[in-house]
Amino acid sequence: MIVARFGCIARLALIAGAVSTCATNPATGGHMFSLISEGQEIEMGREADASIVAQMGLVDDSSVQRYVSDLGLRLARASERPNLPWTFRVVDDPVINAFALPGGYIYITRGILAHFNSEAELASVLGHEIGHVTARHSVQQISKQQLGQIGLGVAQIAAPRLGQFLGVAAAGLELLFLKFSRDDENQADELGLRYMRRGGYEPREMVQVYVMLQRVGAASGSARIPDWQSTHPNPVDRQERINRQVAAIPPDSMGGAVRRPEFLRQVDGIVFGDNPREGYFKESQFFHPDLRFQLTFPAGWKTFNTRQVVAAQRPQEDAQIVLTAGPGATPDSAANAFFGHQAVSGRPQRQQIHGLTAVGGPFTAQTQSGQVVSGAAAFIAHRGLVYEIIGIATQSAWRTQEGAVTATLQSFAPLTDATILAVQPNRLDVVRVDRDATLADFARRYPGPVSLSALALMNNVDSTATLSRNSLAKRVVGKPLP
């Protein structure tokens, strides 16, 4: 996989502790150690899938979802585990990534989809992720670990709403993930090649995926990419291995489908990069055009934005501020639920913040390990929703950061700037080149908001490449953020 990640595993995995077995690997026929039955594997994936969808969201394009799902199901049904409840989703994430959960749940981000250039490339990555499932790599990794210790590894506050917040810094709002071994990754490559060939695709297109990954890795200083380099064999090494395997394929078995035009038609118009409609940062200021609010975090803090949480962390990692949807129907009910917990000490007060009804105030809370932390909370009503903003810090940090946290809570305000309210995401645009042109000429003729190097990456060519007449090329259309 590009990065294998899943959450909500520990509780389900623990029930398998009494079922130790030496099983047969479905994909290879070899022996494997497993504590987990197929039914339990499927249940793990099903529960984690709900968390993935809630946290990352799905691309709102039924045609793209159906296209990827149909292709994935066709490949999976030709695998050694055709009867799993295979599920294929395109998640709304700009990161270049793909990952698999146990039991047949496969995810492709729109970020990696935008960087493929043929259906055969997509098939190779889907095949790779299918290979992780058919070979039960996740199950083997879970079985080898102390199952009860899978977690974020940070102290949890006894109060349920606070418990998740200390994990923001440690996990970067990512789901938990298991690192596959080099052997697992190489085996998934081999299985991906097997499945794409069974699907009738040109095997040499798999090499192009690793060419793209290598180029993205080289540009990673300025591009937002996942940490696949630390969890996977080097793309150059994988490219060489796949080249050797492809070279060993009999000539009469080569020449499968590539389907470049068909694929590019599907991704034409897909959102490229972060979607500002779902919120964006401009330095320490955060704007959410769809929900029509804004607030300002402390300068210099590391910031995060997901569908469920907006957060900031002090560089010293001793203070955080987290904004999310509140659990109550009103600020009063949300505040009462929070301050009423036995681990939290504090008295909420009603107030007005930029004309909005709010309830909150300072508090102290005790972690499960007995550590006392300090913070401030505000529960604010805006456009039919209740927003919960909680700042938390160690007691020593709170003495210096209380003012910064309070200022952030007080900065929550309705967003009224018409220019910001009207922002739109950048999108891919597929163009048929009407004459031979260098990529630089193409960029001048079809200007857009991304650099020449980014244009080269998404088309998987060198920046000095020449595009042939009548070929299809991708560009990005959109306007800079205000």
WOFENHU-V321805 format. One record per residue. RES is the residue in three letters. SS is DSSP state (A for helix, B for strand, O for the rest). NEAR is the number of other ideal C-beta (glycine too) atoms within 8 Angstrom. D_CENTER is the distance of its C-alpha to the mean C-alpha in Angstrom with 1 decimal. Layout:
res=RES ss=SS near=NEAR d_center=D_CENTER
res=RES ss=SS near=NEAR d_center=D_CENTER
//
This chain:
res=MET ss=O near=13 d_center=13.4
res=ILE ss=O near=12 d_center=11.3
res=VAL ss=O near=13 d_center=9.4
res=ALA ss=O near=14 d_center=10.5
res=ARG ss=B near=10 d_center=9.0
res=PHE ss=O near=17 d_center=10.7
res=GLY ss=O near=9 d_center=12.4
res=CYS ss=O near=10 d_center=15.9
res=ILE ss=O near=12 d_center=17.5
res=ALA ss=A near=11 d_center=20.3
res=ARG ss=A near=7 d_center=22.5
res=LEU ss=A near=12 d_center=22.5
res=ALA ss=A near=15 d_center=22.9
res=LEU ss=A near=9 d_center=25.9
res=ILE ss=O near=7 d_center=27.9
res=ALA ss=O near=12 d_center=28.0
res=GLY ss=O near=8 d_center=29.8
res=ALA ss=O near=4 d_center=33.1
res=VAL ss=O near=9 d_center=32.3
res=SER ss=O near=5 d_center=32.5
res=THR ss=B near=7 d_center=33.2
res=CYS ss=B near=6 d_center=33.6
res=ALA ss=B near=9 d_center=32.1
res=THR ss=B near=7 d_center=32.0
res=ASN ss=O near=11 d_center=28.9
res=PRO ss=O near=9 d_center=28.6
res=ALA ss=O near=13 d_center=27.4
res=THR ss=O near=7 d_center=29.8
res=GLY ss=O near=5 d_center=32.7
res=GLY ss=O near=6 d_center=32.7
res=HIS ss=B near=7 d_center=32.8
res=MET ss=B near=10 d_center=29.8
res=PHE ss=B near=11 d_center=29.7
res=SER ss=B near=11 d_center=27.9
res=LEU ss=O near=12 d_center=28.2
res=ILE ss=O near=13 d_center=26.3
res=SER ss=O near=7 d_center=27.7
res=GLU ss=A near=6 d_center=26.0
res=GLY ss=A near=6 d_center=26.3
res=GLN ss=A near=13 d_center=24.5
res=GLU ss=A near=14 d_center=21.7
res=ILE ss=A near=13 d_center=21.3
res=GLU ss=A near=10 d_center=21.4
res=MET ss=A near=17 d_center=18.7
res=GLY ss=A near=14 d_center=16.3
res=ARG ss=A near=11 d_center=17.6
res=GLU ss=A near=10 d_center=17.1
res=ALA ss=A near=16 d_center=13.6
res=ASP ss=A near=11 d_center=12.7
res=ALA ss=A near=8 d_center=13.9
res=SER ss=A near=11 d_center=11.7
res=ILE ss=A near=16 d_center=8.4
res=VAL ss=A near=11 d_center=10.1
res=ALA ss=A near=9 d_center=11.3
res=GLN ss=A near=11 d_center=8.5
res=MET ss=A near=12 d_center=6.0
res=GLY ss=O near=10 d_center=9.2
res=LEU ss=B near=10 d_center=10.6
res=VAL ss=O near=12 d_center=12.1
res=ASP ss=O near=4 d_center=15.6
res=ASP ss=O near=8 d_center=17.6
res=SER ss=A near=5 d_center=19.5
res=SER ss=A near=7 d_center=20.9
res=VAL ss=A near=13 d_center=17.6
res=GLN ss=A near=12 d_center=16.4
res=ARG ss=A near=8 d_center=19.9
res=TYR ss=A near=9 d_center=20.2
res=VAL ss=A near=15 d_center=17.2
res=SER ss=A near=11 d_center=18.3
res=ASP ss=A near=8 d_center=21.9
res=LEU ss=A near=14 d_center=21.3
res=GLY ss=A near=13 d_center=19.2
res=LEU ss=A near=10 d_center=21.9
res=ARG ss=A near=9 d_center=24.6
res=LEU ss=A near=16 d_center=23.4
res=ALA ss=A near=14 d_center=22.7
res=ARG ss=O near=8 d_center=26.1
res=ALA ss=O near=9 d_center=27.7
res=SER ss=O near=12 d_center=26.2
res=GLU ss=O near=6 d_center=28.0
res=ARG ss=O near=11 d_center=26.2
res=PRO ss=O near=8 d_center=26.6
res=ASN ss=O near=3 d_center=27.1
res=LEU ss=O near=10 d_center=23.8
res=PRO ss=O near=7 d_center=22.2
res=TRP ss=O near=11 d_center=19.7
res=THR ss=B near=9 d_center=16.9
res=PHE ss=B near=12 d_center=14.8
res=ARG ss=B near=14 d_center=12.1
res=VAL ss=B near=14 d_center=10.5
res=VAL ss=B near=14 d_center=7.4
res=ASP ss=O near=12 d_center=7.7
res=ASP ss=O near=10 d_center=5.2
res=PRO ss=O near=11 d_center=7.6
res=VAL ss=O near=10 d_center=6.3
res=ILE ss=O near=12 d_center=8.6
res=ASN ss=O near=12 d_center=7.2
res=ALA ss=B near=15 d_center=8.6
res=PHE ss=B near=14 d_center=9.2
res=ALA ss=B near=14 d_center=12.0
res=LEU ss=B near=15 d_center=13.3
res=PRO ss=O near=16 d_center=17.0
res=GLY ss=O near=14 d_center=19.3
res=GLY ss=O near=13 d_center=17.9
res=TYR ss=B near=14 d_center=14.5
res=ILE ss=B near=17 d_center=12.6
res=TYR ss=B near=15 d_center=9.3
res=ILE ss=B near=15 d_center=9.2
res=THR ss=B near=14 d_center=7.0
res=ARG ss=A near=14 d_center=9.7
res=GLY ss=A near=11 d_center=9.3
res=ILE ss=A near=14 d_center=10.8
res=LEU ss=A near=14 d_center=13.0
res=ALA ss=O near=12 d_center=14.5
res=HIS ss=O near=12 d_center=15.5
res=PHE ss=O near=13 d_center=17.3
res=ASN ss=O near=11 d_center=20.9
res=SER ss=O near=12 d_center=22.2
res=GLU ss=A near=13 d_center=21.8
res=ALA ss=A near=15 d_center=22.9
res=GLU ss=A near=15 d_center=20.0
res=LEU ss=A near=14 d_center=17.6
res=ALA ss=A near=15 d_center=19.9
res=SER ss=A near=15 d_center=19.9
res=VAL ss=A near=15 d_center=16.1
res=LEU ss=A near=18 d_center=16.3
res=GLY ss=A near=16 d_center=19.5
res=HIS ss=A near=14 d_center=17.9
res=GLU ss=A near=16 d_center=15.4
res=ILE ss=A near=18 d_center=18.4
res=GLY ss=A near=17 d_center=20.3
res=HIS ss=A near=15 d_center=18.2
res=VAL ss=A near=16 d_center=19.1
res=THR ss=A near=12 d_center=22.7
res=ALA ss=O near=14 d_center=23.4
res=ARG ss=O near=15 d_center=22.0
res=HIS ss=A near=13 d_center=20.3
res=SER ss=A near=15 d_center=18.1
res=VAL ss=A near=11 d_center=21.4
res=GLN ss=A near=12 d_center=23.3
res=GLN ss=A near=12 d_center=21.1
res=ILE ss=A near=15 d_center=21.2
res=SER ss=A near=10 d_center=24.9
res=LYS ss=A near=6 d_center=25.6
res=GLN ss=O near=9 d_center=24.1
res=GLN ss=O near=4 d_center=25.7
res=LEU ss=A near=12 d_center=23.8
res=GLY ss=A near=6 d_center=24.7
res=GLN ss=A near=7 d_center=23.1
res=ILE ss=O near=10 d_center=19.4
res=GLY ss=O near=6 d_center=17.9
res=LEU ss=O near=7 d_center=16.8
res=GLY ss=O near=4 d_center=20.3
res=VAL ss=O near=8 d_center=21.2
res=ALA ss=O near=8 d_center=24.2
res=GLN ss=O near=9 d_center=23.7
res=ILE ss=B near=14 d_center=25.8
res=ALA ss=O near=12 d_center=28.0
res=ALA ss=O near=11 d_center=27.2
res=PRO ss=A near=5 d_center=24.3
res=ARG ss=A near=12 d_center=22.8
res=LEU ss=A near=14 d_center=23.0
res=GLY ss=A near=11 d_center=21.8
res=GLN ss=O near=7 d_center=18.1
res=PHE ss=O near=13 d_center=18.6
res=LEU ss=O near=15 d_center=19.7
res=GLY ss=A near=11 d_center=16.4
res=VAL ss=A near=15 d_center=14.6
res=ALA ss=A near=10 d_center=16.0
res=ALA ss=A near=9 d_center=15.8
res=ALA ss=A near=10 d_center=12.2
res=GLY ss=O near=7 d_center=10.8
res=LEU ss=O near=9 d_center=9.4
res=GLU ss=O near=7 d_center=7.1
res=LEU ss=O near=11 d_center=8.3
res=LEU ss=O near=12 d_center=11.2
res=PHE ss=B near=11 d_center=11.4
res=LEU ss=O near=11 d_center=14.6
res=LYS ss=O near=7 d_center=15.7
res=PHE ss=O near=13 d_center=17.6
res=SER ss=O near=6 d_center=20.9
res=ARG ss=A near=6 d_center=22.1
res=ASP ss=A near=6 d_center=24.3
res=ASP ss=A near=13 d_center=21.5
res=GLU ss=A near=13 d_center=19.6
res=ASN ss=A near=11 d_center=22.9
res=GLN ss=A near=13 d_center=23.8
res=ALA ss=A near=16 d_center=20.6
res=ASP ss=A near=14 d_center=21.5
res=GLU ss=A near=10 d_center=25.0
res=LEU ss=A near=16 d_center=24.0
res=GLY ss=A near=17 d_center=21.7
res=LEU ss=A near=15 d_center=24.8
res=ARG ss=A near=10 d_center=26.9
res=TYR ss=A near=17 d_center=25.0
res=MET ss=A near=17 d_center=24.6
res=ARG ss=A near=12 d_center=28.4
res=ARG ss=A near=8 d_center=29.2
res=GLY ss=O near=12 d_center=27.4
res=GLY ss=O near=6 d_center=29.8
res=TYR ss=B near=15 d_center=27.5
res=GLU ss=O near=10 d_center=28.6
res=PRO ss=O near=13 d_center=27.5
res=ARG ss=O near=8 d_center=27.8
res=GLU ss=A near=15 d_center=24.7
res=MET ss=A near=16 d_center=22.6
res=VAL ss=A near=11 d_center=23.9
res=GLN ss=A near=12 d_center=22.6
res=VAL ss=A near=12 d_center=19.0
res=TYR ss=A near=13 d_center=19.8
res=VAL ss=A near=11 d_center=21.8
res=MET ss=A near=13 d_center=18.8
res=LEU ss=A near=12 d_center=16.7
res=GLN ss=A near=11 d_center=19.7
res=ARG ss=A near=11 d_center=20.2
res=VAL ss=A near=13 d_center=16.7
res=GLY ss=A near=10 d_center=17.3
res=ALA ss=A near=6 d_center=20.6
res=ALA ss=O near=10 d_center=19.3
res=SER ss=O near=9 d_center=16.6
res=GLY ss=O near=4 d_center=18.9
res=SER ss=O near=4 d_center=18.1
res=ALA ss=O near=9 d_center=14.8
res=ARG ss=O near=4 d_center=11.3
res=ILE ss=O near=9 d_center=10.0
res=PRO ss=O near=8 d_center=8.3
res=ASP ss=O near=6 d_center=11.1
res=TRP ss=A near=12 d_center=12.1
res=GLN ss=A near=9 d_center=15.7
res=SER ss=A near=5 d_center=16.4
res=THR ss=A near=10 d_center=15.4
res=HIS ss=O near=13 d_center=16.9
res=PRO ss=O near=8 d_center=20.3
res=ASN ss=O near=7 d_center=21.0
res=PRO ss=A near=13 d_center=20.2
res=VAL ss=A near=8 d_center=23.9
res=ASP ss=A near=8 d_center=25.1
res=ARG ss=A near=14 d_center=23.1
res=GLN ss=A near=12 d_center=24.5
res=GLU ss=A near=8 d_center=28.0
res=ARG ss=A near=10 d_center=27.7
res=ILE ss=A near=13 d_center=26.5
res=ASN ss=A near=9 d_center=29.3
res=ARG ss=A near=8 d_center=31.8
res=GLN ss=A near=11 d_center=30.8
res=VAL ss=A near=12 d_center=30.9
res=ALA ss=A near=6 d_center=34.3
res=ALA ss=O near=5 d_center=35.6
res=ILE ss=O near=10 d_center=35.0
res=PRO ss=O near=5 d_center=38.4
res=PRO ss=A near=5 d_center=38.9
res=ASP ss=A near=4 d_center=39.7
res=SER ss=A near=6 d_center=36.2
res=MET ss=O near=10 d_center=34.5
res=GLY ss=O near=3 d_center=34.1
res=GLY ss=O near=11 d_center=31.5
res=ALA ss=B near=8 d_center=29.5
res=VAL ss=O near=10 d_center=27.2
res=ARG ss=O near=10 d_center=26.9
res=ARG ss=A near=10 d_center=25.7
res=PRO ss=A near=7 d_center=27.1
res=GLU ss=A near=8 d_center=25.8
res=PHE ss=A near=14 d_center=22.2
res=LEU ss=A near=12 d_center=22.5
res=ARG ss=A near=8 d_center=24.1
res=GLN ss=A near=9 d_center=21.0
res=VAL ss=A near=14 d_center=18.6
res=ASP ss=O near=9 d_center=21.4
res=GLY ss=O near=6 d_center=20.4
res=ILE ss=O near=13 d_center=16.6
res=VAL ss=B near=11 d_center=14.9
res=PHE ss=B near=13 d_center=14.2
res=GLY ss=O near=8 d_center=12.4
res=ASP ss=O near=7 d_center=11.6
res=ASN ss=O near=9 d_center=13.4
res=PRO ss=A near=12 d_center=16.2
res=ARG ss=A near=9 d_center=17.3
res=GLU ss=A near=10 d_center=14.6
res=GLY ss=O near=13 d_center=15.9
res=TYR ss=B near=11 d_center=16.3
res=PHE ss=B near=10 d_center=18.1
res=LYS ss=B near=6 d_center=21.3
res=GLU ss=O near=5 d_center=22.2
res=SER ss=O near=12 d_center=22.5
res=GLN ss=B near=10 d_center=22.8
res=PHE ss=B near=14 d_center=20.2
res=PHE ss=B near=13 d_center=20.9
res=HIS ss=B near=12 d_center=19.5
res=PRO ss=O near=13 d_center=21.5
res=ASP ss=O near=7 d_center=20.7
res=LEU ss=O near=9 d_center=21.6
res=ARG ss=O near=11 d_center=24.3
res=PHE ss=B near=12 d_center=24.1
res=GLN ss=B near=12 d_center=23.9
res=LEU ss=B near=12 d_center=24.3
res=THR ss=B near=9 d_center=24.7
res=PHE ss=O near=12 d_center=23.3
res=PRO ss=O near=13 d_center=25.4
res=ALA ss=O near=6 d_center=25.7
res=GLY ss=O near=5 d_center=24.2
res=TRP ss=O near=12 d_center=21.6
res=LYS ss=B near=6 d_center=18.0
res=THR ss=B near=12 d_center=15.9
res=PHE ss=B near=12 d_center=12.5
res=ASN ss=B near=10 d_center=11.5
res=THR ss=O near=9 d_center=9.3
res=ARG ss=O near=8 d_center=10.8
res=GLN ss=O near=7 d_center=12.7
res=VAL ss=B near=11 d_center=13.6
res=VAL ss=B near=12 d_center=14.9
res=ALA ss=B near=13 d_center=16.2
res=ALA ss=B near=13 d_center=18.2
res=GLN ss=B near=13 d_center=19.5
res=ARG ss=O near=13 d_center=22.8
res=PRO ss=O near=7 d_center=22.9
res=GLN ss=O near=6 d_center=25.2
res=GLU ss=O near=6 d_center=22.6
res=ASP ss=O near=8 d_center=25.3
res=ALA ss=B near=14 d_center=24.3
res=GLN ss=B near=14 d_center=21.4
res=ILE ss=B near=16 d_center=21.3
res=VAL ss=B near=13 d_center=19.0
res=LEU ss=B near=11 d_center=19.2
res=THR ss=B near=9 d_center=18.2
res=ALA ss=B near=8 d_center=20.2
res=GLY ss=O near=11 d_center=23.3
res=PRO ss=O near=7 d_center=24.5
res=GLY ss=O near=13 d_center=27.9
res=ALA ss=O near=5 d_center=29.6
res=THR ss=O near=8 d_center=31.4
res=PRO ss=A near=16 d_center=31.0
res=ASP ss=A near=10 d_center=33.9
res=SER ss=A near=9 d_center=32.5
res=ALA ss=A near=16 d_center=29.1
res=ALA ss=A near=14 d_center=31.0
res=ASN ss=A near=10 d_center=33.5
res=ALA ss=A near=11 d_center=30.8
res=PHE ss=A near=15 d_center=29.3
res=PHE ss=A near=12 d_center=32.6
res=GLY ss=O near=6 d_center=34.3
res=HIS ss=O near=11 d_center=32.4
res=GLN ss=O near=4 d_center=34.7
res=ALA ss=O near=9 d_center=32.6
res=VAL ss=B near=13 d_center=32.5
res=SER ss=B near=5 d_center=35.6
res=GLY ss=O near=10 d_center=36.1
res=ARG ss=O near=5 d_center=37.7
res=PRO ss=O near=13 d_center=35.8
res=GLN ss=B near=7 d_center=37.6
res=ARG ss=B near=8 d_center=37.5
res=GLN ss=B near=7 d_center=37.1
res=GLN ss=B near=7 d_center=36.2
res=ILE ss=B near=12 d_center=33.3
res=HIS ss=O near=7 d_center=33.8
res=GLY ss=O near=5 d_center=35.6
res=LEU ss=B near=12 d_center=33.1
res=THR ss=B near=8 d_center=34.1
res=ALA ss=B near=14 d_center=32.5
res=VAL ss=B near=13 d_center=33.2
res=GLY ss=B near=14 d_center=32.4
res=GLY ss=B near=9 d_center=33.6
res=PRO ss=B near=8 d_center=33.5
res=PHE ss=B near=12 d_center=33.0
res=THR ss=B near=11 d_center=33.0
res=ALA ss=B near=15 d_center=31.2
res=GLN ss=B near=10 d_center=31.6
res=THR ss=B near=13 d_center=28.9
res=GLN ss=O near=7 d_center=29.5
res=SER ss=O near=5 d_center=30.9
res=GLY ss=O near=6 d_center=33.4
res=GLN ss=O near=8 d_center=31.9
res=VAL ss=B near=9 d_center=32.7
res=VAL ss=B near=14 d_center=30.3
res=SER ss=B near=12 d_center=31.0
res=GLY ss=B near=14 d_center=29.3
res=ALA ss=B near=13 d_center=29.6
res=ALA ss=B near=17 d_center=28.2
res=ALA ss=B near=14 d_center=28.5
res=PHE ss=B near=19 d_center=28.1
res=ILE ss=B near=13 d_center=28.5
res=ALA ss=B near=11 d_center=29.3
res=HIS ss=B near=12 d_center=28.1
res=ARG ss=O near=7 d_center=28.3
res=GLY ss=O near=3 d_center=28.4
res=LEU ss=B near=9 d_center=25.6
res=VAL ss=B near=13 d_center=25.9
res=TYR ss=B near=14 d_center=23.6
res=GLU ss=B near=15 d_center=23.5
res=ILE ss=B near=16 d_center=23.4
res=ILE ss=B near=14 d_center=24.0
res=GLY ss=B near=16 d_center=24.9
res=ILE ss=B near=14 d_center=25.6
res=ALA ss=B near=16 d_center=27.1
res=THR ss=B near=10 d_center=29.4
res=GLN ss=A near=9 d_center=33.0
res=SER ss=A near=6 d_center=33.9
res=ALA ss=A near=12 d_center=31.0
res=TRP ss=A near=13 d_center=31.8
res=ARG ss=A near=7 d_center=35.2
res=THR ss=A near=5 d_center=33.9
res=GLN ss=A near=13 d_center=30.7
res=GLU ss=A near=12 d_center=32.1
res=GLY ss=A near=6 d_center=33.1
res=ALA ss=A near=8 d_center=29.7
res=VAL ss=A near=15 d_center=27.9
res=THR ss=A near=10 d_center=30.6
res=ALA ss=A near=10 d_center=30.5
res=THR ss=A near=15 d_center=26.8
res=LEU ss=A near=15 d_center=27.6
res=GLN ss=A near=8 d_center=30.6
res=SER ss=A near=9 d_center=28.7
res=PHE ss=O near=17 d_center=26.9
res=ALA ss=B near=10 d_center=28.6
res=PRO ss=B near=11 d_center=28.5
res=LEU ss=O near=12 d_center=27.2
res=THR ss=O near=6 d_center=30.1
res=ASP ss=O near=8 d_center=29.7
res=ALA ss=A near=6 d_center=30.1
res=THR ss=A near=7 d_center=28.5
res=ILE ss=A near=10 d_center=25.3
res=LEU ss=A near=10 d_center=25.4
res=ALA ss=O near=7 d_center=25.7
res=VAL ss=O near=12 d_center=22.7
res=GLN ss=O near=7 d_center=20.9
res=PRO ss=O near=11 d_center=17.8
res=ASN ss=B near=11 d_center=18.5
res=ARG ss=B near=11 d_center=18.6
res=LEU ss=B near=13 d_center=19.5
res=ASP ss=B near=12 d_center=23.2
res=VAL ss=B near=11 d_center=24.8
res=VAL ss=B near=10 d_center=28.3
res=ARG ss=B near=7 d_center=31.2
res=VAL ss=O near=14 d_center=32.9
res=ASP ss=O near=5 d_center=36.6
res=ARG ss=O near=5 d_center=38.0
res=ASP ss=O near=7 d_center=37.3
res=ALA ss=B near=10 d_center=35.4
res=THR ss=B near=9 d_center=33.7
res=LEU ss=A near=17 d_center=30.1
res=ALA ss=A near=8 d_center=31.5
res=ASP ss=A near=8 d_center=34.0
res=PHE ss=A near=15 d_center=31.2
res=ALA ss=A near=12 d_center=29.3
res=ARG ss=A near=7 d_center=32.5
res=ARG ss=A near=7 d_center=33.4
res=TYR ss=O near=9 d_center=30.0
res=PRO ss=O near=5 d_center=28.9
res=GLY ss=O near=12 d_center=25.4
res=PRO ss=O near=8 d_center=23.2
res=VAL ss=O near=9 d_center=21.6
res=SER ss=O near=5 d_center=23.5
res=LEU ss=A near=9 d_center=25.4
res=SER ss=A near=8 d_center=23.2
res=ALA ss=A near=10 d_center=20.1
res=LEU ss=A near=17 d_center=22.2
res=ALA ss=A near=14 d_center=23.2
res=LEU ss=A near=13 d_center=19.7
res=MET ss=A near=13 d_center=18.6
res=ASN ss=A near=11 d_center=22.0
res=ASN ss=O near=11 d_center=21.9
res=VAL ss=O near=8 d_center=25.4
res=ASP ss=O near=6 d_center=27.2
res=SER ss=O near=10 d_center=27.8
res=THR ss=O near=5 d_center=31.5
res=ALA ss=O near=10 d_center=31.0
res=THR ss=B near=7 d_center=33.3
res=LEU ss=B near=12 d_center=32.1
res=SER ss=O near=7 d_center=34.6
res=ARG ss=O near=7 d_center=36.4
res=ASN ss=O near=6 d_center=35.0
res=SER ss=O near=8 d_center=31.7
res=LEU ss=B near=10 d_center=28.4
res=ALA ss=B near=10 d_center=26.1
res=LYS ss=B near=15 d_center=23.0
res=ARG ss=B near=12 d_center=23.1
res=VAL ss=B near=16 d_center=21.3
res=VAL ss=B near=8 d_center=23.2
res=GLY ss=O near=10 d_center=22.9
res=LYS ss=O near=6 d_center=24.4
res=PRO ss=O near=4 d_center=23.6
res=LEU ss=O near=7 d_center=22.6
res=PRO ss=O near=6 d_center=25.7
//
